[in-house]
Amino acid sequence: MVAAAVTPRFWAAVEDCLVTFHQLKRCEAAEKVTTLWRRLPTALDDSQPAMSDMIYHAEPWQIACNLADSDLPVAGHQAAYRALLVRNGL
């Protein structure tokens, strides 16, 4: 199970990625993130509870790219992305 203390930081990092690297407005980024994490429990099969933690094994960068519908390469943003993760305690 993913620790409850990590999940808010994970989603905050996804939101920050959307704002910082995909130039979404903070309110739009927050809405996209909130919509996704609210959908997760119903999108997953209840017979496999371990699957609910799978999203937390992805990088916040990739989740943000999926939400922004943009396959932005991390290579040119590596230092800024690492700093963003540190700011969010990840």
PDB file of N, CA, C and O in Angstrom:
ATOM      1  N   MET A   1       0.834  -1.186   0.000  1.00  0.00           N
ATOM      2  CA  MET A   1       0.000   0.000   0.000  1.00  0.00           C
ATOM      3  C   MET A   1       0.879   1.249   0.000  1.00  0.00           C
ATOM      4  O   MET A   1       1.908   1.291   0.674  1.00  0.00           O
ATOM      5  N   VAL A   2       0.481   2.235  -0.736  1.00  0.00           N
ATOM      6  CA  VAL A   2       1.178   3.507  -0.748  1.00  0.00           C
ATOM      7  C   VAL A   2       0.790   4.266   0.515  1.00  0.00           C
ATOM      8  O   VAL A   2      -0.384   4.333   0.879  1.00  0.00           O
ATOM      9  N   ALA A   3       1.787   4.830   1.171  1.00  0.00           N
ATOM     10  CA  ALA A   3       1.523   5.575   2.409  1.00  0.00           C
ATOM     11  C   ALA A   3       0.618   6.768   2.120  1.00  0.00           C
ATOM     12  O   ALA A   3       0.782   7.463   1.117  1.00  0.00           O
ATOM     13  N   ALA A   4      -0.327   6.989   3.008  1.00  0.00           N
ATOM     14  CA  ALA A   4      -1.278   8.095   2.831  1.00  0.00           C
ATOM     15  C   ALA A   4      -0.569   9.437   2.766  1.00  0.00           C
ATOM     16  O   ALA A   4      -1.067  10.366   2.130  1.00  0.00           O
ATOM     17  N   ALA A   5       0.582   9.554   3.411  1.00  0.00           N
ATOM     18  CA  ALA A   5       1.320  10.824   3.405  1.00  0.00           C
ATOM     19  C   ALA A   5       1.925  11.121   2.036  1.00  0.00           C
ATOM     20  O   ALA A   5       2.174  12.282   1.713  1.00  0.00           O
ATOM     21  N   VAL A   6       2.161  10.102   1.239  1.00  0.00           N
ATOM     22  CA  VAL A   6       2.799  10.290  -0.071  1.00  0.00           C
ATOM     23  C   VAL A   6       1.788  10.713  -1.135  1.00  0.00           C
ATOM     24  O   VAL A   6       2.138  11.476  -2.035  1.00  0.00           O
ATOM     25  N   THR A   7       0.574  10.248  -1.056  1.00  0.00           N
ATOM     26  CA  THR A   7      -0.390  10.509  -2.135  1.00  0.00           C
ATOM     27  C   THR A   7      -0.664  11.985  -2.377  1.00  0.00           C
ATOM     28  O   THR A   7      -0.716  12.386  -3.539  1.00  0.00           O
ATOM     29  N   PRO A   8      -0.845  12.827  -1.349  1.00  0.00           N
ATOM     30  CA  PRO A   8      -1.072  14.245  -1.652  1.00  0.00           C
ATOM     31  C   PRO A   8       0.143  14.887  -2.326  1.00  0.00           C
ATOM     32  O   PRO A   8      -0.008  15.748  -3.194  1.00  0.00           O
ATOM     33  N   ARG A   9       1.340  14.470  -1.928  1.00  0.00           N
ATOM     34  CA  ARG A   9       2.554  15.016  -2.535  1.00  0.00           C
ATOM     35  C   ARG A   9       2.683  14.571  -3.990  1.00  0.00           C
ATOM     36  O   ARG A   9       3.125  15.342  -4.841  1.00  0.00           O
ATOM     37  N   PHE A  10       2.300  13.338  -4.270  1.00  0.00           N
ATOM     38  CA  PHE A  10       2.333  12.828  -5.637  1.00  0.00           C
ATOM     39  C   PHE A  10       1.421  13.662  -6.527  1.00  0.00           C
ATOM     40  O   PHE A  10       1.830  14.115  -7.596  1.00  0.00           O
ATOM     41  N   TRP A  11       0.176  13.863  -6.079  1.00  0.00           N
ATOM     42  CA  TRP A  11      -0.778  14.618  -6.890  1.00  0.00           C
ATOM     43  C   TRP A  11      -0.393  16.091  -6.996  1.00  0.00           C
ATOM     44  O   TRP A  11      -0.652  16.724  -8.020  1.00  0.00           O
ATOM     45  N   ALA A  12       0.217  16.637  -5.959  1.00  0.00           N
ATOM     46  CA  ALA A  12       0.708  18.020  -6.029  1.00  0.00           C
ATOM     47  C   ALA A  12       1.810  18.130  -7.078  1.00  0.00           C
ATOM     48  O   ALA A  12       1.888  19.129  -7.793  1.00  0.00           O
ATOM     49  N   ALA A  13       2.661  17.114  -7.172  1.00  0.00           N
ATOM     50  CA  ALA A  13       3.723  17.115  -8.185  1.00  0.00           C
ATOM     51  C   ALA A  13       3.133  17.022  -9.587  1.00  0.00           C
ATOM     52  O   ALA A  13       3.611  17.691 -10.504  1.00  0.00           O
ATOM     53  N   VAL A  14       2.109  16.206  -9.763  1.00  0.00           N
ATOM     54  CA  VAL A  14       1.444  16.113 -11.070  1.00  0.00           C
ATOM     55  C   VAL A  14       0.868  17.478 -11.448  1.00  0.00           C
ATOM     56  O   VAL A  14       1.037  17.936 -12.577  1.00  0.00           O
ATOM     57  N   GLU A  15       0.194  18.116 -10.509  1.00  0.00           N
ATOM     58  CA  GLU A  15      -0.386  19.434 -10.761  1.00  0.00           C
ATOM     59  C   GLU A  15       0.701  20.448 -11.105  1.00  0.00           C
ATOM     60  O   GLU A  15       0.553  21.226 -12.047  1.00  0.00           O
ATOM     61  N   ASP A  16       1.789  20.438 -10.342  1.00  0.00           N
ATOM     62  CA  ASP A  16       2.891  21.359 -10.621  1.00  0.00           C
ATOM     63  C   ASP A  16       3.497  21.116 -12.004  1.00  0.00           C
ATOM     64  O   ASP A  16       3.883  22.064 -12.688  1.00  0.00           O
ATOM     65  N   CYS A  17       3.581  19.859 -12.413  1.00  0.00           N
ATOM     66  CA  CYS A  17       4.080  19.544 -13.766  1.00  0.00           C
ATOM     67  C   CYS A  17       3.165  20.147 -14.832  1.00  0.00           C
ATOM     68  O   CYS A  17       3.634  20.703 -15.825  1.00  0.00           O
ATOM     69  N   LEU A  18       1.875  20.032 -14.617  1.00  0.00           N
ATOM     70  CA  LEU A  18       0.929  20.589 -15.580  1.00  0.00           C
ATOM     71  C   LEU A  18       1.086  22.106 -15.704  1.00  0.00           C
ATOM     72  O   LEU A  18       1.012  22.661 -16.800  1.00  0.00           O
ATOM     73  N   VAL A  19       1.301  22.755 -14.579  1.00  0.00           N
ATOM     74  CA  VAL A  19       1.450  24.215 -14.574  1.00  0.00           C
ATOM     75  C   VAL A  19       2.811  24.615 -15.138  1.00  0.00           C
ATOM     76  O   VAL A  19       2.897  25.493 -15.997  1.00  0.00           O
ATOM     77  N   THR A  20       3.863  23.977 -14.660  1.00  0.00           N
ATOM     78  CA  THR A  20       5.229  24.365 -15.002  1.00  0.00           C
ATOM     79  C   THR A  20       5.627  23.990 -16.419  1.00  0.00           C
ATOM     80  O   THR A  20       6.216  24.803 -17.131  1.00  0.00           O
ATOM     81  N   PHE A  21       5.319  22.784 -16.832  1.00  0.00           N
ATOM     82  CA  PHE A  21       5.835  22.287 -18.102  1.00  0.00           C
ATOM     83  C   PHE A  21       4.804  22.281 -19.230  1.00  0.00           C
ATOM     84  O   PHE A  21       5.170  22.275 -20.405  1.00  0.00           O
ATOM     85  N   HIS A  22       3.534  22.283 -18.882  1.00  0.00           N
ATOM     86  CA  HIS A  22       2.478  22.255 -19.902  1.00  0.00           C
ATOM     87  C   HIS A  22       1.705  23.570 -19.960  1.00  0.00           C
ATOM     88  O   HIS A  22       0.754  23.706 -20.729  1.00  0.00           O
ATOM     89  N   GLN A  23       2.115  24.520 -19.152  1.00  0.00           N
ATOM     90  CA  GLN A  23       1.557  25.876 -19.115  1.00  0.00           C
ATOM     91  C   GLN A  23       0.045  25.925 -18.906  1.00  0.00           C
ATOM     92  O   GLN A  23      -0.629  26.797 -19.453  1.00  0.00           O
ATOM     93  N   LEU A  24      -0.486  24.995 -18.120  1.00  0.00           N
ATOM     94  CA  LEU A  24      -1.897  25.069 -17.759  1.00  0.00           C
ATOM     95  C   LEU A  24      -2.047  26.062 -16.614  1.00  0.00           C
ATOM     96  O   LEU A  24      -1.132  26.248 -15.811  1.00  0.00           O
ATOM     97  N   LYS A  25      -3.197  26.686 -16.553  1.00  0.00           N
ATOM     98  CA  LYS A  25      -3.496  27.534 -15.403  1.00  0.00           C
ATOM     99  C   LYS A  25      -3.669  26.630 -14.188  1.00  0.00           C
ATOM    100  O   LYS A  25      -4.102  25.484 -14.313  1.00  0.00           O
ATOM    101  N   ARG A  26      -3.328  27.153 -13.013  1.00  0.00           N
ATOM    102  CA  ARG A  26      -3.381  26.351 -11.787  1.00  0.00           C
ATOM    103  C   ARG A  26      -4.770  25.743 -11.584  1.00  0.00           C
ATOM    104  O   ARG A  26      -4.880  24.574 -11.213  1.00  0.00           O
ATOM    105  N   CYS A  27      -5.823  26.514 -11.819  1.00  0.00           N
ATOM    106  CA  CYS A  27      -7.180  25.988 -11.602  1.00  0.00           C
ATOM    107  C   CYS A  27      -7.498  24.857 -12.588  1.00  0.00           C
ATOM    108  O   CYS A  27      -8.155  23.884 -12.220  1.00  0.00           O
ATOM    109  N   GLU A  28      -7.039  24.981 -13.824  1.00  0.00           N
ATOM    110  CA  GLU A  28      -7.269  23.927 -14.820  1.00  0.00           C
ATOM    111  C   GLU A  28      -6.483  22.663 -14.456  1.00  0.00           C
ATOM    112  O   GLU A  28      -6.998  21.550 -14.566  1.00  0.00           O
ATOM    113  N   ALA A  29      -5.244  22.844 -14.027  1.00  0.00           N
ATOM    114  CA  ALA A  29      -4.419  21.704 -13.621  1.00  0.00           C
ATOM    115  C   ALA A  29      -5.046  20.996 -12.427  1.00  0.00           C
ATOM    116  O   ALA A  29      -5.118  19.768 -12.398  1.00  0.00           O
ATOM    117  N   ALA A  30      -5.497  21.764 -11.448  1.00  0.00           N
ATOM    118  CA  ALA A  30      -6.116  21.187 -10.257  1.00  0.00           C
ATOM    119  C   ALA A  30      -7.372  20.398 -10.626  1.00  0.00           C
ATOM    120  O   ALA A  30      -7.625  19.330 -10.068  1.00  0.00           O
ATOM    121  N   GLU A  31      -8.142  20.916 -11.549  1.00  0.00           N
ATOM    122  CA  GLU A  31      -9.358  20.219 -11.971  1.00  0.00           C
ATOM    123  C   GLU A  31      -9.032  18.891 -12.649  1.00  0.00           C
ATOM    124  O   GLU A  31      -9.686  17.882 -12.386  1.00  0.00           O
ATOM    125  N   LYS A  32      -8.033  18.889 -13.513  1.00  0.00           N
ATOM    126  CA  LYS A  32      -7.645  17.652 -14.195  1.00  0.00           C
ATOM    127  C   LYS A  32      -7.156  16.600 -13.199  1.00  0.00           C
ATOM    128  O   LYS A  32      -7.528  15.430 -13.289  1.00  0.00           O
ATOM    129  N   VAL A  33      -6.330  17.022 -12.259  1.00  0.00           N
ATOM    130  CA  VAL A  33      -5.791  16.103 -11.259  1.00  0.00           C
ATOM    131  C   VAL A  33      -6.912  15.566 -10.372  1.00  0.00           C
ATOM    132  O   VAL A  33      -6.988  14.361 -10.129  1.00  0.00           O
ATOM    133  N   THR A  34      -7.771  16.442  -9.895  1.00  0.00           N
ATOM    134  CA  THR A  34      -8.871  16.028  -9.024  1.00  0.00           C
ATOM    135  C   THR A  34      -9.812  15.063  -9.738  1.00  0.00           C
ATOM    136  O   THR A  34     -10.253  14.073  -9.154  1.00  0.00           O
ATOM    137  N   THR A  35     -10.112  15.347 -10.977  1.00  0.00           N
ATOM    138  CA  THR A  35     -10.988  14.463 -11.748  1.00  0.00           C
ATOM    139  C   THR A  35     -10.380  13.071 -11.872  1.00  0.00           C
ATOM    140  O   THR A  35     -11.082  12.070 -11.729  1.00  0.00           O
ATOM    141  N   LEU A  36      -9.080  13.005 -12.137  1.00  0.00           N
ATOM    142  CA  LEU A  36      -8.430  11.698 -12.274  1.00  0.00           C
ATOM    143  C   LEU A  36      -8.430  10.936 -10.961  1.00  0.00           C
ATOM    144  O   LEU A  36      -8.843   9.777 -10.934  1.00  0.00           O
ATOM    145  N   TRP A  37      -7.978  11.548  -9.868  1.00  0.00           N
ATOM    146  CA  TRP A  37      -7.892  10.767  -8.637  1.00  0.00           C
ATOM    147  C   TRP A  37      -9.257  10.399  -8.076  1.00  0.00           C
ATOM    148  O   TRP A  37      -9.378   9.426  -7.332  1.00  0.00           O
ATOM    149  N   ARG A  38     -10.277  11.160  -8.422  1.00  0.00           N
ATOM    150  CA  ARG A  38     -11.631  10.763  -7.996  1.00  0.00           C
ATOM    151  C   ARG A  38     -12.154   9.592  -8.814  1.00  0.00           C
ATOM    152  O   ARG A  38     -12.939   8.784  -8.318  1.00  0.00           O
ATOM    153  N   ARG A  39     -11.722   9.500 -10.059  1.00  0.00           N
ATOM    154  CA  ARG A  39     -12.149   8.407 -10.943  1.00  0.00           C
ATOM    155  C   ARG A  39     -11.433   7.099 -10.642  1.00  0.00           C
ATOM    156  O   ARG A  39     -11.962   6.028 -10.940  1.00  0.00           O
ATOM    157  N   LEU A  40     -10.259   7.164 -10.067  1.00  0.00           N
ATOM    158  CA  LEU A  40      -9.452   5.961  -9.869  1.00  0.00           C
ATOM    159  C   LEU A  40     -10.163   4.823  -9.144  1.00  0.00           C
ATOM    160  O   LEU A  40     -10.132   3.698  -9.643  1.00  0.00           O
ATOM    161  N   PRO A  41     -10.799   5.045  -8.000  1.00  0.00           N
ATOM    162  CA  PRO A  41     -11.418   3.912  -7.306  1.00  0.00           C
ATOM    163  C   PRO A  41     -12.472   3.177  -8.130  1.00  0.00           C
ATOM    164  O   PRO A  41     -12.608   1.959  -8.013  1.00  0.00           O
ATOM    165  N   THR A  42     -13.210   3.894  -8.951  1.00  0.00           N
ATOM    166  CA  THR A  42     -14.253   3.237  -9.747  1.00  0.00           C
ATOM    167  C   THR A  42     -13.691   2.667 -11.048  1.00  0.00           C
ATOM    168  O   THR A  42     -14.314   1.805 -11.669  1.00  0.00           O
ATOM    169  N   ALA A  43     -12.528   3.140 -11.457  1.00  0.00           N
ATOM    170  CA  ALA A  43     -11.935   2.657 -12.702  1.00  0.00           C
ATOM    171  C   ALA A  43     -11.193   1.351 -12.501  1.00  0.00           C
ATOM    172  O   ALA A  43     -10.920   0.636 -13.466  1.00  0.00           O
ATOM    173  N   LEU A  44     -10.866   1.032 -11.262  1.00  0.00           N
ATOM    174  CA  LEU A  44     -10.093  -0.171 -10.971  1.00  0.00           C
ATOM    175  C   LEU A  44     -11.010  -1.298 -10.538  1.00  0.00           C
ATOM    176  O   LEU A  44     -12.069  -1.068  -9.954  1.00  0.00           O
ATOM    177  N   ASP A  45     -10.592  -2.505 -10.828  1.00  0.00           N
ATOM    178  CA  ASP A  45     -11.333  -3.709 -10.480  1.00  0.00           C
ATOM    179  C   ASP A  45     -11.189  -3.974  -8.979  1.00  0.00           C
ATOM    180  O   ASP A  45     -10.071  -4.116  -8.483  1.00  0.00           O
ATOM    181  N   ASP A  46     -12.300  -4.040  -8.257  1.00  0.00           N
ATOM    182  CA  ASP A  46     -12.271  -4.263  -6.808  1.00  0.00           C
ATOM    183  C   ASP A  46     -11.672  -5.608  -6.429  1.00  0.00           C
ATOM    184  O   ASP A  46     -11.263  -5.788  -5.282  1.00  0.00           O
ATOM    185  N   SER A  47     -11.608  -6.557  -7.353  1.00  0.00           N
ATOM    186  CA  SER A  47     -11.050  -7.863  -7.038  1.00  0.00           C
ATOM    187  C   SER A  47      -9.527  -7.828  -6.984  1.00  0.00           C
ATOM    188  O   SER A  47      -8.898  -8.811  -6.591  1.00  0.00           O
ATOM    189  N   GLN A  48      -8.924  -6.693  -7.380  1.00  0.00           N
ATOM    190  CA  GLN A  48      -7.469  -6.559  -7.364  1.00  0.00           C
ATOM    191  C   GLN A  48      -7.074  -5.282  -6.638  1.00  0.00           C
ATOM    192  O   GLN A  48      -6.667  -4.316  -7.283  1.00  0.00           O
ATOM    193  N   PRO A  49      -7.184  -5.251  -5.308  1.00  0.00           N
ATOM    194  CA  PRO A  49      -6.906  -4.021  -4.570  1.00  0.00           C
ATOM    195  C   PRO A  49      -5.479  -3.522  -4.742  1.00  0.00           C
ATOM    196  O   PRO A  49      -5.246  -2.317  -4.646  1.00  0.00           O
ATOM    197  N   ALA A  50      -4.525  -4.395  -4.990  1.00  0.00           N
ATOM    198  CA  ALA A  50      -3.137  -3.961  -5.175  1.00  0.00           C
ATOM    199  C   ALA A  50      -2.995  -3.075  -6.403  1.00  0.00           C
ATOM    200  O   ALA A  50      -2.059  -2.280  -6.485  1.00  0.00           O
ATOM    201  N   MET A  51      -3.903  -3.201  -7.352  1.00  0.00           N
ATOM    202  CA  MET A  51      -3.843  -2.391  -8.563  1.00  0.00           C
ATOM    203  C   MET A  51      -4.043  -0.910  -8.261  1.00  0.00           C
ATOM    204  O   MET A  51      -3.594  -0.062  -9.032  1.00  0.00           O
ATOM    205  N   SER A  52      -4.702  -0.585  -7.164  1.00  0.00           N
ATOM    206  CA  SER A  52      -4.948   0.816  -6.844  1.00  0.00           C
ATOM    207  C   SER A  52      -3.658   1.575  -6.586  1.00  0.00           C
ATOM    208  O   SER A  52      -3.624   2.798  -6.723  1.00  0.00           O
ATOM    209  N   ASP A  53      -2.601   0.875  -6.216  1.00  0.00           N
ATOM    210  CA  ASP A  53      -1.311   1.522  -5.974  1.00  0.00           C
ATOM    211  C   ASP A  53      -0.479   1.672  -7.242  1.00  0.00           C
ATOM    212  O   ASP A  53       0.531   2.376  -7.231  1.00  0.00           O
ATOM    213  N   MET A  54      -0.876   1.036  -8.315  1.00  0.00           N
ATOM    214  CA  MET A  54      -0.065   1.040  -9.527  1.00  0.00           C
ATOM    215  C   MET A  54       0.193   2.440 -10.068  1.00  0.00           C
ATOM    216  O   MET A  54       1.284   2.707 -10.572  1.00  0.00           O
ATOM    217  N   ILE A  55      -0.757   3.318  -9.979  1.00  0.00           N
ATOM    218  CA  ILE A  55      -0.565   4.661 -10.527  1.00  0.00           C
ATOM    219  C   ILE A  55       0.579   5.373  -9.832  1.00  0.00           C
ATOM    220  O   ILE A  55       1.244   6.210 -10.442  1.00  0.00           O
ATOM    221  N   TYR A  56       0.819   5.057  -8.572  1.00  0.00           N
ATOM    222  CA  TYR A  56       1.875   5.723  -7.822  1.00  0.00           C
ATOM    223  C   TYR A  56       3.273   5.209  -8.186  1.00  0.00           C
ATOM    224  O   TYR A  56       4.273   5.734  -7.697  1.00  0.00           O
ATOM    225  N   HIS A  57       3.340   4.203  -9.028  1.00  0.00           N
ATOM    226  CA  HIS A  57       4.628   3.726  -9.527  1.00  0.00           C
ATOM    227  C   HIS A  57       5.015   4.453 -10.805  1.00  0.00           C
ATOM    228  O   HIS A  57       6.150   4.332 -11.267  1.00  0.00           O
ATOM    229  N   ALA A  58       4.102   5.192 -11.370  1.00  0.00           N
ATOM    230  CA  ALA A  58       4.404   6.023 -12.542  1.00  0.00           C
ATOM    231  C   ALA A  58       5.031   7.323 -12.057  1.00  0.00           C
ATOM    232  O   ALA A  58       4.866   7.718 -10.903  1.00  0.00           O
ATOM    233  N   GLU A  59       5.737   7.963 -12.941  1.00  0.00           N
ATOM    234  CA  GLU A  59       6.306   9.276 -12.617  1.00  0.00           C
ATOM    235  C   GLU A  59       5.209  10.330 -12.722  1.00  0.00           C
ATOM    236  O   GLU A  59       4.376  10.268 -13.627  1.00  0.00           O
ATOM    237  N   PRO A  60       5.200  11.290 -11.812  1.00  0.00           N
ATOM    238  CA  PRO A  60       4.259  12.409 -11.941  1.00  0.00           C
ATOM    239  C   PRO A  60       4.359  13.067 -13.321  1.00  0.00           C
ATOM    240  O   PRO A  60       3.357  13.521 -13.874  1.00  0.00           O
ATOM    241  N   TRP A  61       5.573  13.114 -13.868  1.00  0.00           N
ATOM    242  CA  TRP A  61       5.790  13.677 -15.215  1.00  0.00           C
ATOM    243  C   TRP A  61       4.889  12.985 -16.231  1.00  0.00           C
ATOM    244  O   TRP A  61       4.214  13.646 -17.019  1.00  0.00           O
ATOM    245  N   GLN A  62       4.879  11.649 -16.212  1.00  0.00           N
ATOM    246  CA  GLN A  62       4.106  10.891 -17.196  1.00  0.00           C
ATOM    247  C   GLN A  62       2.608  11.063 -17.005  1.00  0.00           C
ATOM    248  O   GLN A  62       1.862  11.175 -17.978  1.00  0.00           O
ATOM    249  N   ILE A  63       2.169  11.084 -15.759  1.00  0.00           N
ATOM    250  CA  ILE A  63       0.745  11.303 -15.485  1.00  0.00           C
ATOM    251  C   ILE A  63       0.335  12.681 -16.013  1.00  0.00           C
ATOM    252  O   ILE A  63      -0.721  12.828 -16.627  1.00  0.00           O
ATOM    253  N   ALA A  64       1.182  13.689 -15.766  1.00  0.00           N
ATOM    254  CA  ALA A  64       0.891  15.042 -16.254  1.00  0.00           C
ATOM    255  C   ALA A  64       0.852  15.075 -17.778  1.00  0.00           C
ATOM    256  O   ALA A  64      -0.023  15.715 -18.360  1.00  0.00           O
ATOM    257  N   CYS A  65       1.778  14.400 -18.419  1.00  0.00           N
ATOM    258  CA  CYS A  65       1.778  14.353 -19.886  1.00  0.00           C
ATOM    259  C   CYS A  65       0.490  13.719 -20.405  1.00  0.00           C
ATOM    260  O   CYS A  65      -0.091  14.188 -21.384  1.00  0.00           O
ATOM    261  N   ASN A  66       0.052  12.658 -19.746  1.00  0.00           N
ATOM    262  CA  ASN A  66      -1.202  12.012 -20.151  1.00  0.00           C
ATOM    263  C   ASN A  66      -2.384  12.956 -19.966  1.00  0.00           C
ATOM    264  O   ASN A  66      -3.249  13.047 -20.837  1.00  0.00           O
ATOM    265  N   LEU A  67      -2.425  13.649 -18.851  1.00  0.00           N
ATOM    266  CA  LEU A  67      -3.534  14.579 -18.595  1.00  0.00           C
ATOM    267  C   LEU A  67      -3.515  15.760 -19.562  1.00  0.00           C
ATOM    268  O   LEU A  67      -4.566  16.279 -19.937  1.00  0.00           O
ATOM    269  N   ALA A  68      -2.317  16.182 -19.962  1.00  0.00           N
ATOM    270  CA  ALA A  68      -2.191  17.312 -20.893  1.00  0.00           C
ATOM    271  C   ALA A  68      -2.298  16.860 -22.346  1.00  0.00           C
ATOM    272  O   ALA A  68      -2.322  17.681 -23.263  1.00  0.00           O
ATOM    273  N   ASP A  69      -2.361  15.549 -22.543  1.00  0.00           N
ATOM    274  CA  ASP A  69      -2.399  14.971 -23.891  1.00  0.00           C
ATOM    275  C   ASP A  69      -1.203  15.464 -24.719  1.00  0.00           C
ATOM    276  O   ASP A  69      -1.333  15.891 -25.866  1.00  0.00           O
ATOM    277  N   SER A  70      -0.024  15.381 -24.069  1.00  0.00           N
ATOM    278  CA  SER A  70       1.206  15.847 -24.694  1.00  0.00           C
ATOM    279  C   SER A  70       2.347  14.931 -24.266  1.00  0.00           C
ATOM    280  O   SER A  70       2.550  14.701 -23.074  1.00  0.00           O
ATOM    281  N   ASP A  71       3.079  14.417 -25.223  1.00  0.00           N
ATOM    282  CA  ASP A  71       4.201  13.532 -24.927  1.00  0.00           C
ATOM    283  C   ASP A  71       5.492  14.342 -24.853  1.00  0.00           C
ATOM    284  O   ASP A  71       6.407  14.134 -25.649  1.00  0.00           O
ATOM    285  N   LEU A  72       5.561  15.252 -23.910  1.00  0.00           N
ATOM    286  CA  LEU A  72       6.703  16.130 -23.725  1.00  0.00           C
ATOM    287  C   LEU A  72       7.884  15.331 -23.185  1.00  0.00           C
ATOM    288  O   LEU A  72       7.763  14.690 -22.141  1.00  0.00           O
ATOM    289  N   PRO A  73       9.037  15.354 -23.881  1.00  0.00           N
ATOM    290  CA  PRO A  73      10.204  14.613 -23.379  1.00  0.00           C
ATOM    291  C   PRO A  73      10.772  15.275 -22.123  1.00  0.00           C
ATOM    292  O   PRO A  73      10.916  16.497 -22.068  1.00  0.00           O
ATOM    293  N   VAL A  74      11.088  14.476 -21.137  1.00  0.00           N
ATOM    294  CA  VAL A  74      11.623  14.986 -19.882  1.00  0.00           C
ATOM    295  C   VAL A  74      13.090  15.408 -20.027  1.00  0.00           C
ATOM    296  O   VAL A  74      13.582  16.198 -19.221  1.00  0.00           O
ATOM    297  N   ALA A  75      13.778  14.907 -21.017  1.00  0.00           N
ATOM    298  CA  ALA A  75      15.222  15.119 -21.159  1.00  0.00           C
ATOM    299  C   ALA A  75      15.627  16.591 -21.076  1.00  0.00           C
ATOM    300  O   ALA A  75      16.603  16.915 -20.400  1.00  0.00           O
ATOM    301  N   GLY A  76      14.926  17.461 -21.725  1.00  0.00           N
ATOM    302  CA  GLY A  76      15.276  18.876 -21.718  1.00  0.00           C
ATOM    303  C   GLY A  76      14.858  19.615 -20.460  1.00  0.00           C
ATOM    304  O   GLY A  76      15.155  20.800 -20.308  1.00  0.00           O
ATOM    305  N   HIS A  77      14.174  18.927 -19.560  1.00  0.00           N
ATOM    306  CA  HIS A  77      13.634  19.557 -18.352  1.00  0.00           C
ATOM    307  C   HIS A  77      14.055  18.809 -17.086  1.00  0.00           C
ATOM    308  O   HIS A  77      13.479  19.013 -16.017  1.00  0.00           O
ATOM    309  N   GLN A  78      15.052  17.952 -17.213  1.00  0.00           N
ATOM    310  CA  GLN A  78      15.417  17.052 -16.116  1.00  0.00           C
ATOM    311  C   GLN A  78      15.722  17.784 -14.808  1.00  0.00           C
ATOM    312  O   GLN A  78      15.218  17.394 -13.755  1.00  0.00           O
ATOM    313  N   ALA A  79      16.532  18.829 -14.860  1.00  0.00           N
ATOM    314  CA  ALA A  79      16.906  19.546 -13.625  1.00  0.00           C
ATOM    315  C   ALA A  79      15.689  20.208 -12.981  1.00  0.00           C
ATOM    316  O   ALA A  79      15.509  20.132 -11.766  1.00  0.00           O
ATOM    317  N   ALA A  80      14.870  20.846 -13.779  1.00  0.00           N
ATOM    318  CA  ALA A  80      13.676  21.511 -13.251  1.00  0.00           C
ATOM    319  C   ALA A  80      12.679  20.492 -12.702  1.00  0.00           C
ATOM    320  O   ALA A  80      12.023  20.746 -11.692  1.00  0.00           O
ATOM    321  N   TYR A  81      12.565  19.343 -13.364  1.00  0.00           N
ATOM    322  CA  TYR A  81      11.657  18.301 -12.902  1.00  0.00           C
ATOM    323  C   TYR A  81      12.132  17.728 -11.569  1.00  0.00           C
ATOM    324  O   TYR A  81      11.332  17.533 -10.653  1.00  0.00           O
ATOM    325  N   ARG A  82      13.423  17.460 -11.461  1.00  0.00           N
ATOM    326  CA  ARG A  82      13.967  16.932 -10.196  1.00  0.00           C
ATOM    327  C   ARG A  82      13.740  17.934  -9.062  1.00  0.00           C
ATOM    328  O   ARG A  82      13.399  17.544  -7.946  1.00  0.00           O
ATOM    329  N   ALA A  83      13.930  19.224  -9.350  1.00  0.00           N
ATOM    330  CA  ALA A  83      13.694  20.260  -8.330  1.00  0.00           C
ATOM    331  C   ALA A  83      12.224  20.276  -7.916  1.00  0.00           C
ATOM    332  O   ALA A  83      11.915  20.449  -6.737  1.00  0.00           O
ATOM    333  N   LEU A  84      11.328  20.099  -8.867  1.00  0.00           N
ATOM    334  CA  LEU A  84       9.893  20.053  -8.586  1.00  0.00           C
ATOM    335  C   LEU A  84       9.578  18.877  -7.677  1.00  0.00           C
ATOM    336  O   LEU A  84       8.800  19.020  -6.734  1.00  0.00           O
ATOM    337  N   LEU A  85      10.168  17.717  -7.945  1.00  0.00           N
ATOM    338  CA  LEU A  85       9.948  16.532  -7.098  1.00  0.00           C
ATOM    339  C   LEU A  85      10.437  16.789  -5.672  1.00  0.00           C
ATOM    340  O   LEU A  85       9.760  16.436  -4.706  1.00  0.00           O
ATOM    341  N   VAL A  86      11.602  17.398  -5.547  1.00  0.00           N
ATOM    342  CA  VAL A  86      12.151  17.703  -4.226  1.00  0.00           C
ATOM    343  C   VAL A  86      11.222  18.670  -3.478  1.00  0.00           C
ATOM    344  O   VAL A  86      10.947  18.478  -2.294  1.00  0.00           O
ATOM    345  N   ARG A  87      10.747  19.698  -4.168  1.00  0.00           N
ATOM    346  CA  ARG A  87       9.821  20.669  -3.539  1.00  0.00           C
ATOM    347  C   ARG A  87       8.568  19.983  -3.012  1.00  0.00           C
ATOM    348  O   ARG A  87       7.988  20.408  -2.013  1.00  0.00           O
ATOM    349  N   ASN A  88       8.159  18.920  -3.694  1.00  0.00           N
ATOM    350  CA  ASN A  88       6.945  18.195  -3.296  1.00  0.00           C
ATOM    351  C   ASN A  88       7.242  17.007  -2.381  1.00  0.00           C
ATOM    352  O   ASN A  88       6.345  16.221  -2.075  1.00  0.00           O
ATOM    353  N   GLY A  89       8.474  16.875  -1.950  1.00  0.00           N
ATOM    354  CA  GLY A  89       8.826  15.810  -1.006  1.00  0.00           C
ATOM    355  C   GLY A  89       8.851  14.430  -1.594  1.00  0.00           C
ATOM    356  O   GLY A  89       8.601  13.447  -0.898  1.00  0.00           O
ATOM    357  N   LEU A  90       9.152  14.345  -2.876  1.00  0.00           N
ATOM    358  CA  LEU A  90       9.212  13.038  -3.546  1.00  0.00           C
ATOM    359  C   LEU A  90      10.632  12.682  -3.947  1.00  0.00           C
ATOM    360  O   LEU A  90      10.864  11.618  -4.520  1.00  0.00           O
TER     361      LEU A  90
END
